[in-house]
């Protein structure tokens, strides 16, 4: 069904402002599907922003119809969205995500990539190396040697303990077999 622009504008007015009602409640009240009302609200807020920026509304509408998935956006646009979202409060963030068709997980992923890129540009200590540094190789070698020596020491300790136990068990018999001159 085709609705007039005036009717659309009145319904958007009822959904916005301090006493605005939700799209679901308004849909039940007037009989227009909730998704239609939500789309009208999105379109109205998008037109308002474009008018504030002085952008041509017609060309923006064409771009919206040809819009791409959020993951297919160019990096500059992702960066713009991340920086814009970082200035918003938690309440405003939800509306921002819905308005731009994003999920919070996508925004977090993009934010992380921006941070990684900025750290890389600043010469972060996390440099990717193809091989291990000489110091790291030396540390590994010393750790292997230490482990080998610990095992050998444990083995010798166990043998000594066994020898003492054997001497204790056989101690009486050893005295009888030992020559008297050695006593």
Secondary structure, 3 states (H helix, E strand, C coil): CCCCHHHHHHHHHHHCCCCCCCHHHHHHHHCCCHHHHHHHHHHHHHHHHHHHHCCCHHHHHHHHHCCCCHHHCCHHHHHHHHHHHHCCCHHHHHHHHHHHCCCHHHHHHHHHHHHHHHHHHCCCCCCCCCCCCHHHHHHHHHHHHHHHHHHHHHHHHHHHHHHHHHHHHHHHHHHHHCCHHHC
